[in-house]
Amino acid sequence: MTITAAHIGPFVALAAGILILIMPRLLNYVIAIYLIVIGLIGLNGIYHFVR
């Protein structure tokens, strides 16, 4: 099984949701990190920074 960018998004969302449930004060940081990761995955799909 190969892991692609399409597989990473749901795992990141799941981890973010669990962290928010455990520690609600981390909400701002978790959302910021989530958005950065999803943005980098999206840009990688367009510009192929990492193969």
N, C-alpha and C positions, 0 to 999 in steps of 0.2 A: 504494500500500500504506500503510495507516495502522497505526501502532504503538500497541498497547494495553498495559494492565498485564499481560495474559497473555503478551505477547511479551517483556517485560523480564525476567521471572524466569529463564528459561533462559539468557539472555545473562549475567546477573549470576552465576548458578551456574557457567557456563563460565569466566568471568573469574576467579572465586574459585578454582576448581580449578587453573587454570593458574598463578595466583600462589602457591598452596600448593606446587605441584610445583617451581616455580623457587626460592622462598625459604621453606623450611619454618618458619623462625622467625616468619614473619608469620601463622602459623596462627590465633593468638588474635585478631589484628586483623581478619583477613579474615572469620573466622566472625562476629565482632561486627558488622562492617559489613554482611555478608550478612543477618544476622537483622534488623538495623534497616531495611534497604532492603525486605526481604520484608514486614516488619510495616507499613511505611508504604504499600506497594502494596496490602496487604490492607485497611488502614483506608481508603485512598482508594476502594477498591471499594465500601465500605459507606457512607462519609460524603461522598464526592465532593468532596474538597478541591480537586483540580485536574480540570478538565473536559477 
